[in-house]
Amino acid sequence: MPRMDGIELLQKLRGANDNPRLRSSIVFMLTTSEAEKDLERAYAHNIAGYLVKSAEKGGLDAIADMLWSYRQVVAFP
């Protein structure tokens, strides 16, 4: 993202005191970072999943399929 990184976005979402829907939104991180510190920082902001973009063929398609399946089976309020 050009203006902020994913952790900064999470901080803004989770700190959105005037909008409870943003604070409690379901967030998956889609990233290129496999660094343990980035993973830990993201989960500290209550994300639903940390998805690493794969350079392997079909990597993004597999992620899209997983997210579609998630949406089909999870009940939302």
VMD Tcl script that builds the backbone (N, CA, C; Angstrom):
set m [mol new atoms 231]
animate dup $m
set s [atomselect $m all]
$s set {name element resname resid chain x y z} {
  {N N MET 1 A 0.852 -1.166 0.000}
  {CA C MET 1 A 0.000 0.000 0.000}
  {C C MET 1 A 0.902 1.234 0.000}
  {N N PRO 2 A 0.558 2.203 -0.751}
  {CA C PRO 2 A 1.469 3.343 -0.905}
  {C C PRO 2 A 1.585 4.275 0.297}
  {N N ARG 3 A 0.541 4.414 1.114}
  {CA C ARG 3 A 0.578 5.425 2.179}
  {C C ARG 3 A 0.828 4.861 3.564}
  {N N MET 4 A 0.582 3.578 3.757}
  {CA C MET 4 A 0.810 2.957 5.058}
  {C C MET 4 A 0.993 1.459 4.853}
  {N N ASP 5 A 1.595 0.810 5.846}
  {CA C ASP 5 A 1.742 -0.638 5.720}
  {C C ASP 5 A 0.545 -1.317 6.385}
  {N N GLY 6 A 0.482 -2.629 6.304}
  {CA C GLY 6 A -0.652 -3.375 6.829}
  {C C GLY 6 A -0.843 -3.224 8.322}
  {N N ILE 7 A 0.244 -3.162 9.078}
  {CA C ILE 7 A 0.137 -3.006 10.522}
  {C C ILE 7 A -0.449 -1.637 10.860}
  {N N GLU 8 A -0.040 -0.611 10.140}
  {CA C GLU 8 A -0.604 0.723 10.362}
  {C C GLU 8 A -2.110 0.728 10.061}
  {N N LEU 9 A -2.506 0.029 9.011}
  {CA C LEU 9 A -3.928 -0.076 8.686}
  {C C LEU 9 A -4.678 -0.779 9.821}
  {N N LEU 10 A -4.120 -1.864 10.331}
  {CA C LEU 10 A -4.753 -2.570 11.447}
  {C C LEU 10 A -4.894 -1.662 12.667}
  {N N GLN 11 A -3.862 -0.881 12.955}
  {CA C GLN 11 A -3.919 0.035 14.094}
  {C C GLN 11 A -5.053 1.040 13.924}
  {N N LYS 12 A -5.235 1.539 12.703}
  {CA C LYS 12 A -6.323 2.488 12.446}
  {C C LYS 12 A -7.683 1.803 12.569}
  {N N LEU 13 A -7.804 0.600 12.009}
  {CA C LEU 13 A -9.072 -0.121 12.095}
  {C C LEU 13 A -9.437 -0.431 13.536}
  {N N ARG 14 A -8.503 -0.973 14.274}
  {CA C ARG 14 A -8.781 -1.395 15.651}
  {C C ARG 14 A -8.911 -0.200 16.598}
  {N N GLY 15 A -8.410 0.948 16.196}
  {CA C GLY 15 A -8.524 2.149 17.016}
  {C C GLY 15 A -9.670 3.053 16.607}
  {N N ALA 16 A -10.519 2.598 15.699}
  {CA C ALA 16 A -11.628 3.412 15.190}
  {C C ALA 16 A -12.746 3.471 16.218}
  {N N ASN 17 A -12.567 4.293 17.237}
  {CA C ASN 17 A -13.534 4.380 18.334}
  {C C ASN 17 A -14.909 4.866 17.893}
  {N N ASP 18 A -14.961 5.626 16.826}
  {CA C ASP 18 A -16.237 6.150 16.356}
  {C C ASP 18 A -16.967 5.168 15.437}
  {N N ASN 19 A -16.348 4.029 15.135}
  {CA C ASN 19 A -16.981 3.061 14.238}
  {C C ASN 19 A -16.732 1.636 14.738}
  {N N PRO 20 A -17.649 1.092 15.541}
  {CA C PRO 20 A -17.457 -0.245 16.091}
  {C C PRO 20 A -17.368 -1.332 15.025}
  {N N ARG 21 A -17.979 -1.115 13.870}
  {CA C ARG 21 A -17.896 -2.121 12.791}
  {C C ARG 21 A -16.466 -2.252 12.279}
  {N N LEU 22 A -15.740 -1.137 12.212}
  {CA C LEU 22 A -14.342 -1.207 11.799}
  {C C LEU 22 A -13.492 -1.901 12.857}
  {N N ARG 23 A -13.747 -1.565 14.113}
  {CA C ARG 23 A -12.967 -2.160 15.207}
  {C C ARG 23 A -13.110 -3.670 15.239}
  {N N SER 24 A -14.293 -4.173 14.924}
  {CA C SER 24 A -14.541 -5.605 15.039}
  {C C SER 24 A -14.547 -6.332 13.695}
  {N N SER 25 A -14.153 -5.670 12.633}
  {CA C SER 25 A -14.195 -6.288 11.304}
  {C C SER 25 A -13.249 -7.483 11.205}
  {N N ILE 26 A -13.635 -8.427 10.367}
  {CA C ILE 26 A -12.809 -9.603 10.109}
  {C C ILE 26 A -11.743 -9.201 9.103}
  {N N VAL 27 A -10.489 -9.417 9.461}
  {CA C VAL 27 A -9.377 -8.998 8.607}
  {C C VAL 27 A -8.436 -10.167 8.370}
  {N N PHE 28 A -8.138 -10.411 7.119}
  {CA C PHE 28 A -7.081 -11.338 6.729}
  {C C PHE 28 A -5.935 -10.500 6.180}
  {N N MET 29 A -4.732 -10.782 6.602}
  {CA C MET 29 A -3.557 -10.088 6.076}
  {C C MET 29 A -3.043 -10.874 4.876}
  {N N LEU 30 A -2.898 -10.226 3.750}
  {CA C LEU 30 A -2.299 -10.811 2.554}
  {C C LEU 30 A -0.967 -10.110 2.362}
  {N N THR 31 A 0.124 -10.848 2.477}
  {CA C THR 31 A 1.440 -10.231 2.556}
  {C C THR 31 A 2.488 -11.056 1.821}
  {N N THR 32 A 3.634 -10.460 1.631}
  {CA C THR 32 A 4.782 -11.189 1.094}
  {C C THR 32 A 5.759 -11.554 2.204}
  {N N SER 33 A 5.515 -11.054 3.411}
  {CA C SER 33 A 6.447 -11.255 4.518}
  {C C SER 33 A 6.209 -12.576 5.242}
  {N N GLU 34 A 7.268 -13.345 5.382}
  {CA C GLU 34 A 7.221 -14.562 6.180}
  {C C GLU 34 A 7.936 -14.368 7.516}
  {N N ALA 35 A 8.264 -13.125 7.844}
  {CA C ALA 35 A 8.993 -12.821 9.075}
  {C C ALA 35 A 8.109 -13.072 10.295}
  {N N GLU 36 A 8.652 -13.782 11.275}
  {CA C GLU 36 A 7.916 -14.110 12.489}
  {C C GLU 36 A 7.430 -12.856 13.221}
  {N N LYS 37 A 8.250 -11.803 13.228}
  {CA C LYS 37 A 7.848 -10.566 13.923}
  {C C LYS 37 A 6.635 -9.928 13.264}
  {N N ASP 38 A 6.544 -9.997 11.945}
  {CA C ASP 38 A 5.378 -9.441 11.248}
  {C C ASP 38 A 4.127 -10.267 11.545}
  {N N LEU 39 A 4.290 -11.574 11.567}
  {CA C LEU 39 A 3.188 -12.475 11.888}
  {C C LEU 39 A 2.659 -12.179 13.294}
  {N N GLU 40 A 3.554 -12.073 14.261}
  {CA C GLU 40 A 3.162 -11.803 15.639}
  {C C GLU 40 A 2.493 -10.433 15.784}
  {N N ARG 41 A 3.039 -9.434 15.120}
  {CA C ARG 41 A 2.446 -8.083 15.189}
  {C C ARG 41 A 1.039 -8.079 14.607}
  {N N ALA 42 A 0.842 -8.786 13.508}
  {CA C ALA 42 A -0.480 -8.834 12.884}
  {C C ALA 42 A -1.489 -9.528 13.799}
  {N N TYR 43 A -1.121 -10.673 14.355}
  {CA C TYR 43 A -2.050 -11.382 15.230}
  {C C TYR 43 A -2.316 -10.629 16.518}
  {N N ALA 44 A -1.422 -9.762 16.928}
  {CA C ALA 44 A -1.657 -8.926 18.104}
  {C C ALA 44 A -2.820 -7.959 17.881}
  {N N HIS 45 A -3.202 -7.757 16.614}
  {CA C HIS 45 A -4.328 -6.881 16.268}
  {C C HIS 45 A -5.573 -7.688 15.902}
  {N N ASN 46 A -5.614 -8.935 16.368}
  {CA C ASN 46 A -6.809 -9.788 16.223}
  {C C ASN 46 A -7.232 -10.035 14.777}
  {N N ILE 47 A -6.276 -10.393 13.945}
  {CA C ILE 47 A -6.637 -10.733 12.571}
  {C C ILE 47 A -7.205 -12.151 12.535}
  {N N ALA 48 A -7.905 -12.478 11.466}
  {CA C ALA 48 A -8.476 -13.811 11.294}
  {C C ALA 48 A -7.485 -14.768 10.640}
  {N N GLY 49 A -6.521 -14.227 9.920}
  {CA C GLY 49 A -5.538 -15.074 9.267}
  {C C GLY 49 A -4.434 -14.268 8.619}
  {N N TYR 50 A -3.276 -14.879 8.530}
  {CA C TYR 50 A -2.080 -14.256 7.942}
  {C C TYR 50 A -1.719 -15.083 6.719}
  {N N LEU 51 A -1.977 -14.562 5.548}
  {CA C LEU 51 A -1.803 -15.299 4.298}
  {C C LEU 51 A -0.603 -14.761 3.537}
  {N N VAL 52 A 0.366 -15.630 3.297}
  {CA C VAL 52 A 1.575 -15.224 2.584}
  {C C VAL 52 A 1.379 -15.511 1.102}
  {N N LYS 53 A 1.547 -14.456 0.307}
  {CA C LYS 53 A 1.463 -14.605 -1.151}
  {C C LYS 53 A 2.560 -15.558 -1.599}
  {N N SER 54 A 2.201 -16.495 -2.403}
  {CA C SER 54 A 3.163 -17.483 -2.866}
  {C C SER 54 A 3.607 -17.158 -4.282}
  {N N ALA 55 A 4.889 -17.345 -4.516}
  {CA C ALA 55 A 5.413 -17.163 -5.870}
  {C C ALA 55 A 5.090 -18.377 -6.736}
  {N N GLU 56 A 4.618 -19.461 -6.092}
  {CA C GLU 56 A 4.284 -20.666 -6.831}
  {C C GLU 56 A 3.043 -20.441 -7.691}
  {N N LYS 57 A 2.975 -21.155 -8.798}
  {CA C LYS 57 A 1.828 -21.035 -9.677}
  {C C LYS 57 A 0.559 -21.439 -8.927}
  {N N GLY 58 A -0.462 -20.624 -9.040}
  {CA C GLY 58 A -1.731 -20.923 -8.402}
  {C C GLY 58 A -1.825 -20.456 -6.961}
  {N N GLY 59 A -0.790 -19.802 -6.445}
  {CA C GLY 59 A -0.789 -19.366 -5.056}
  {C C GLY 59 A -1.936 -18.441 -4.722}
  {N N LEU 60 A -2.132 -17.399 -5.522}
  {CA C LEU 60 A -3.220 -16.458 -5.260}
  {C C LEU 60 A -4.583 -17.080 -5.531}
  {N N ASP 61 A -4.646 -17.971 -6.508}
  {CA C ASP 61 A -5.907 -18.669 -6.763}
  {C C ASP 61 A -6.293 -19.532 -5.570}
  {N N ALA 62 A -5.323 -20.187 -4.962}
  {CA C ALA 62 A -5.589 -21.024 -3.790}
  {C C ALA 62 A -6.080 -20.171 -2.629}
  {N N ILE 63 A -5.496 -18.995 -2.449}
  {CA C ILE 63 A -5.923 -18.086 -1.382}
  {C C ILE 63 A -7.350 -17.608 -1.652}
  {N N ALA 64 A -7.632 -17.237 -2.881}
  {CA C ALA 64 A -8.982 -16.780 -3.228}
  {C C ALA 64 A -10.002 -17.891 -2.992}
  {N N ASP 65 A -9.671 -19.121 -3.360}
  {CA C ASP 65 A -10.567 -20.258 -3.130}
  {C C ASP 65 A -10.812 -20.480 -1.644}
  {N N MET 66 A -9.758 -20.368 -0.844}
  {CA C MET 66 A -9.885 -20.552 0.596}
  {C C MET 66 A -10.795 -19.479 1.199}
  {N N LEU 67 A -10.609 -18.215 0.783}
  {CA C LEU 67 A -11.441 -17.139 1.306}
  {C C LEU 67 A -12.899 -17.304 0.882}
  {N N TRP 68 A -13.138 -17.756 -0.329}
  {CA C TRP 68 A -14.508 -18.015 -0.787}
  {C C TRP 68 A -15.132 -19.122 0.062}
  {N N SER 69 A -14.381 -20.187 0.310}
  {CA C SER 69 A -14.886 -21.294 1.134}
  {C C SER 69 A -15.172 -20.824 2.551}
  {N N TYR 70 A -14.293 -20.017 3.100}
  {CA C TYR 70 A -14.477 -19.459 4.439}
  {C C TYR 70 A -15.803 -18.711 4.504}
  {N N ARG 71 A -16.047 -17.878 3.539}
  {CA C ARG 71 A -17.268 -17.065 3.503}
  {C C ARG 71 A -18.523 -17.936 3.416}
  {N N GLN 72 A -18.400 -19.086 2.785}
  {CA C GLN 72 A -19.551 -19.969 2.628}
  {C C GLN 72 A -19.909 -20.726 3.898}
  {N N VAL 73 A -18.946 -20.994 4.757}
  {CA C VAL 73 A -19.199 -21.856 5.922}
  {C C VAL 73 A -19.260 -21.129 7.254}
  {N N VAL 74 A -18.797 -19.883 7.319}
  {CA C VAL 74 A -18.766 -19.152 8.584}
  {C C VAL 74 A -20.026 -18.299 8.714}
  {N N ALA 75 A -20.646 -18.369 9.895}
  {CA C ALA 75 A -21.826 -17.541 10.161}
  {C C ALA 75 A -21.366 -16.189 10.707}
  {N N PHE 76 A -21.887 -15.139 10.157}
  {CA C PHE 76 A -21.533 -13.778 10.560}
  {C C PHE 76 A -22.722 -13.122 11.262}
  {N N PRO 77 A -22.455 -12.235 12.219}
  {CA C PRO 77 A -23.559 -11.537 12.899}
  {C C PRO 77 A -24.222 -10.532 11.969}
}
mol reanalyze $m
mol bondsrecalc $m
mol representation Tube
mol addrep $m
